[in-house]
């Protein structure tokens, strides 16, 4: 019996180690994608500035036309300040729901135990309930504990855009 218990503990350690490596791989992949996206965004931003500079310097056209062209270029400019690099990585992770699901669902097979109020255990249980109910997005009134750094993503308006579909008539809070 002792041999079986030790073997189980060793296998559990191996699984947790492999899970940790997969998490690191997911974060690294999100970091790389974010870096690429930010570099592309910086290049596009610079190109827009060059275009605006050319419009400002173009004295052959009336100022009103040039201002209208500049306004057209800037119409998609967000009033919101750019997100930090870490926030951008979190957004990229949230967009990669297939890989995250593939990581978390097999973990449900393990019988994790701990303090009842432990946020990570509550989150894992909640994700399992969402999966079992067929939900693909969080309801507005979900009460899953979330750290401050993830709160904007979890409580954001684009919940359905980050998932494969909508919940339809079904509420996404499995406690209902």
MOCORTA-V925200 format. One record per pair of residues at least 24 apart in sequence whose C-alpha atoms are under 8 Angstrom apart, sorted by the first residue. I is the first residue (numbers start at 0). J is the second residue. If there is no record, write none. Layout:
# MOCORTA-V925200
i j
I J
I J
This chain:
# MOCORTA-V925200
i j
18 102
21 102
22 102
25 92
25 98
25 99
26 88
26 92
29 88
29 89
29 91
29 92
30 88
30 91
32 91
33 84
33 87
33 88
33 91
47 72
86 148
89 149
90 152
93 152
93 161
94 161
94 162
96 161
96 162
118 144
118 145
125 173
128 173
129 171
129 172
129 173
132 171
132 173
133 166
134 165
134 166
134 169
134 170
134 171
135 159
135 162
135 163
135 164
135 165
135 166
135 171
136 162
136 164
136 165
136 166
136 171
137 171
137 172
138 170
138 171
138 172
140 172
141 171
141 172
